[in-house]
Amino acid sequence: MDNYYRPASYSLLPPVIKWMLIINTAMFLITLAAQQLGYEDVLINFLALHYFGSNLFFPHQLVTYAFMHGGWPHLLLNMFALWMFGTMVENTWGSKRFLIYYMFTAIGAGLTHWAFQYYEIAPLAHHVNAFIENPDPGDLRLLFDQNSANLSTESIDQTENLIASYKSEPKNPMYIKAATDFASQLLALKSNSPVLGASGAVFGVLLAFGMLFPNMLIYIYFLFPVKAKYVVAAYGLMEIYYAVQNNPGDNVAHLAHLGGMLFGIILILLWRRRGSSRWG
């Protein structure tokens, strides 16, 4: 596969990569400005990807979320990886095909994140709605125990006090209202948590690089040469591991990363099936 990499011209900063770097950086600077003006939440709520069952979801978020970042390290790491691996892929495929691939994997990463969100949120929504219909201290305890990992220390303490008070006076309207409000807020917290960043598409680009140039050496920490196919496999396995771990303190959308790789390989295989030497 490596042998056919003979582009007519080679650019260190091909057009799509260049514009992705510019747009992502510009959007991050806009986010910083919005933060200073007190409008960061408005911007995040409008452009970051929210669960399709959330009242904060808009269809355009499946695209715009991939141009938003949560901090300089997040932005710089994604953009460096995009440039490092995407440059050779774009030079090989051409800008049009690379752009199609990039956006396809970005949207695919978002759809994958949604699929697993639904797996988590649908049972919670059922439980919350059943609790609101028929509130009970025991069910409140169960809801709290199953979801306390997502709460702050202050919220945990307040809810523990509420559960104790509600258990002692299960007919008290004040405690019933506080309990149903907590259940609704718990569902909203889960449904309204946004995902943002180009990481899903970048993992798709990494997958493409590994398939185009499987035997090209990548120097880990600039010292240790490892073939690209092994680097890609290692990243995929790490993302599976972290996704299965489901650490409450881990705010990285590992399943979106895997979704970018999954949709990337689907598109590459479709292009291969069409029989082009460049997969298209």
C-alpha positions in Angstrom: 0.0 0.0 0.0 2.8 2.4 0.9 4.4 2.1 -2.6 1.7 3.9 -4.5 2.1 7.0 -2.4 3.4 9.2 -5.3 1.4 12.4 -5.2 2.0 14.8 -8.1 2.7 17.5 -5.6 3.2 17.4 -1.9 2.1 20.2 0.5 3.1 20.4 4.1 -0.2 22.3 4.7 -2.8 21.1 2.1 -6.0 23.2 1.8 -8.4 21.2 4.0 -5.9 20.8 6.8 -5.1 24.5 6.6 -8.7 25.5 6.8 -9.5 23.1 9.6 -6.6 24.6 11.6 -7.9 28.1 10.9 -11.6 27.4 11.6 -11.0 25.4 14.8 -8.6 28.0 16.2 -11.0 30.8 15.3 -13.9 29.0 17.0 -11.8 28.5 20.1 -10.9 32.2 20.2 -14.6 33.0 19.8 -15.4 30.7 22.7 -12.8 32.5 24.8 -14.3 35.9 23.9 -17.8 34.6 24.8 -16.4 33.3 28.1 -15.1 36.8 28.9 -18.5 38.4 28.0 -20.5 35.8 30.0 -22.0 34.0 26.9 -19.9 30.8 26.9 -22.9 28.7 28.0 -25.0 30.2 25.3 -22.4 29.3 22.7 -21.8 25.8 24.0 -25.5 25.1 24.2 -26.0 26.2 20.6 -23.0 24.6 18.9 -21.8 21.6 21.0 -23.5 18.3 20.5 -26.3 17.5 22.8 -28.4 14.3 23.2 -31.1 14.1 20.6 -33.7 13.9 23.4 -32.5 17.1 25.0 -34.3 20.4 24.6 -30.8 21.9 23.8 -30.3 19.7 20.7 -30.3 21.3 17.2 -29.5 19.3 14.0 -26.6 21.5 13.0 -24.7 20.4 16.2 -23.7 17.1 14.5 -21.3 19.3 12.4 -20.6 22.3 14.6 -19.5 20.3 17.7 -16.4 19.1 15.8 -15.1 22.7 15.6 -15.5 23.4 19.3 -12.9 22.7 22.0 -12.8 22.9 25.7 -9.3 24.3 26.3 -5.9 25.0 24.7 -4.5 21.5 25.4 -7.6 19.9 23.8 -7.3 22.2 20.7 -3.5 21.9 20.3 -3.4 18.1 20.6 -6.2 17.6 18.1 -4.8 20.1 15.6 -1.3 18.7 15.9 -2.6 15.1 15.3 -4.7 16.3 12.4 -1.8 18.0 10.7 0.6 15.1 11.5 -1.5 12.3 10.1 -3.9 14.2 7.9 -1.3 15.9 5.7 -0.2 12.7 3.9 -3.8 11.4 3.7 -5.0 14.6 2.0 -2.0 14.7 -0.3 -2.8 11.1 -1.3 -6.6 11.3 -1.7 -7.0 14.9 -2.7 -8.7 17.6 -0.8 -12.3 16.9 -1.9 -12.2 13.2 -0.9 -10.4 14.1 2.3 -13.0 16.6 3.3 -15.8 14.1 2.6 -14.0 11.6 4.8 -13.3 14.0 7.6 -16.9 15.2 7.9 -18.2 11.7 7.5 -16.2 10.5 10.5 -17.0 13.6 12.5 -20.7 13.0 12.1 -20.3 9.3 12.6 -18.5 9.9 15.9 -21.4 12.0 17.0 -23.9 9.3 16.0 -21.9 6.7 17.9 -21.9 8.8 21.0 -25.6 9.2 20.7 -26.2 5.5 20.4 -24.4 4.8 23.7 -26.0 7.8 25.3 -29.4 6.3 24.5 -28.3 3.0 26.1 -27.6 5.0 29.3 -30.3 7.6 29.2 -33.4 5.6 28.1 -33.5 3.4 31.3 -32.8 6.4 33.4 -35.7 8.4 31.8 -38.0 5.4 32.3 -37.0 5.2 36.0 -37.3 9.0 36.5 -40.7 9.2 34.9 -42.0 6.2 37.0 -40.7 7.9 40.1 -42.4 11.2 39.3 -45.7 9.3 38.8 -45.3 7.4 42.0 -42.6 9.0 44.3 -41.2 6.7 47.0 -38.2 7.2 49.3 -36.8 3.8 48.4 -36.9 4.6 44.7 -35.2 7.9 45.4 -32.4 6.1 47.2 -32.0 3.7 44.2 -31.9 6.6 41.7 -29.3 8.3 43.8 -27.1 5.3 44.3 -27.1 4.5 40.6 -26.2 8.0 39.6 -24.3 9.6 42.5 -20.9 9.3 40.6 -22.1 12.1 38.3 -22.8 14.5 41.2 -20.7 17.1 43.0 -19.8 16.5 46.6 -22.2 19.3 47.6 -25.1 17.8 45.7 -24.3 14.4 47.2 -24.5 15.8 50.8 -27.7 17.7 50.0 -29.4 14.6 48.5 -28.4 12.4 51.4 -30.1 14.9 53.7 -33.1 14.9 51.5 -33.4 11.1 51.4 -33.2 10.9 55.2 -35.8 13.6 55.7 -38.1 12.1 53.0 -37.8 8.7 54.5 -38.9 10.0 57.9 -41.8 11.9 56.4 -42.8 10.2 53.1 -46.1 12.1 52.9 -44.6 15.5 53.3 -45.4 17.5 50.1 -42.2 19.6 50.5 -40.0 16.5 50.5 -42.0 14.9 47.6 -41.5 18.0 45.5 -37.8 18.2 46.3 -37.4 14.5 45.5 -39.2 14.8 42.1 -37.2 18.0 41.3 -34.0 16.1 42.0 -35.1 13.2 39.7 -35.9 15.6 36.9 -32.6 17.5 37.4 -30.7 14.2 37.3 -32.2 13.3 33.9 -31.5 16.8 32.6 -27.9 16.6 33.8 -27.4 13.4 31.9 -29.3 14.5 28.8 -27.8 18.0 28.6 -24.2 17.1 28.9 -22.5 18.3 25.7 -19.7 16.7 23.7 -17.3 18.8 21.7 -14.1 18.6 19.8 -12.5 17.3 16.6 -11.2 14.1 18.3 -13.7 11.7 16.6 -12.7 12.9 13.1 -9.0 13.0 14.1 -9.3 9.3 15.1 -10.9 8.6 11.8 -7.9 10.3 10.1 -5.5 8.3 12.2 -7.3 5.1 11.0 -7.0 6.2 7.4 -3.3 6.9 7.9 -2.8 3.4 9.3 -4.6 1.8 6.4 -2.8 3.8 3.7 0.7 3.6 5.2 0.6 0.5 7.6 4.3 0.0 7.6 5.4 3.6 7.9 7.4 4.2 11.1 6.0 6.6 13.7 8.5 7.6 16.4 6.9 7.5 19.8 8.3 10.3 22.0 10.6 10.9 19.0 12.7 7.9 20.0 10.9 4.6 19.5 10.0 3.6 15.9 6.6 1.7 15.7 4.8 0.8 12.5 1.7 2.9 11.9 -0.7 -0.1 11.9 0.4 -1.0 15.4 0.0 2.5 16.6 -3.5 2.7 15.2 -4.4 -0.7 16.8 -3.0 0.4 20.1 -5.0 3.6 20.1 -8.2 1.7 19.3 -7.6 -0.9 22.0 -6.9 1.9 24.6 -10.2 3.7 23.6 -12.1 0.4 24.1 -10.4 -0.1 27.5 -11.2 3.4 28.7 -14.8 3.2 27.4 -15.4 -0.1 29.2 -13.9 1.3 32.4 -16.4 4.1 32.3 -14.6 6.1 35.0 -16.9 8.8 36.4 -14.1 11.3 36.5 -13.2 10.7 32.9 -14.9 13.4 30.7 -13.4 12.1 27.4 -15.9 10.8 24.9 -14.0 7.5 24.1 -17.0 6.0 22.3 -17.0 9.0 19.9 -13.3 8.3 19.2 -14.2 4.7 18.4 -17.1 5.9 16.3 -14.8 8.0 14.2 -12.6 5.0 13.5 -15.6 2.8 12.8 -17.2 5.1 10.3 -13.8 5.7 8.8 -13.2 2.0 8.1 -16.8 1.7 6.7 -16.2 4.5 4.2 -12.7 3.2 3.2 -14.1 -0.3 2.6 -16.9 1.2 0.5 -14.4 3.1 -1.6 -12.2 0.0 -1.9 -15.2 -2.0 -3.1 -15.6 0.5 -5.9 -12.2 -0.7 -7.1 -10.3 2.6 -7.3 -6.6 2.5 -6.5 -7.2 5.5 -4.3 -10.4 4.1 -2.8 -12.8 6.3 -4.7 
